[in-house]
Amino acid sequence: MASGHKYVFSAFSMAMMVALGTSTPTSMTVVATSTDSSAVTASADSDAVITKGLVSLMIRVLDGQSPDDILNAELGFLEKIGLKEHLSPTRSNGLTSMVKQMKLYALAFKTKA
């Protein structure tokens, strides 16, 4: 097995409830790994259905990309498909936070390479 790096972000808090626009506690875990191949592999899960769907969308788009590709990713498709206009402002902010977290992982992997 190739050596690499692994980052795990796990959240369960009132802040997550606010950021994701839910009235019930939400837990979300994002795992990002990178091996010598320089591709970032990401997976995520959440106990909230909408959050699970949003993070799955981000994983689907960013998984397998290089750190540079993730850092430079323009995610304009979210506006093109009308997703953001159908989300509450707090859920939209949560989605933005997910994208920022993935970009932070990519930056960390890039600096470790």
Secondary structure, DSSP 8 states (H G I E B T S, - for coil): ---EEEEEEEEEEHHHHHHHT-SS-EEEEEEEEEETT--EEEEEEESSHHHHHHHHHHHHHHTT--HHHHHT---THHHHTTTGGGS-HHHHHHHHHHHHHHHHHHHHHHHH-
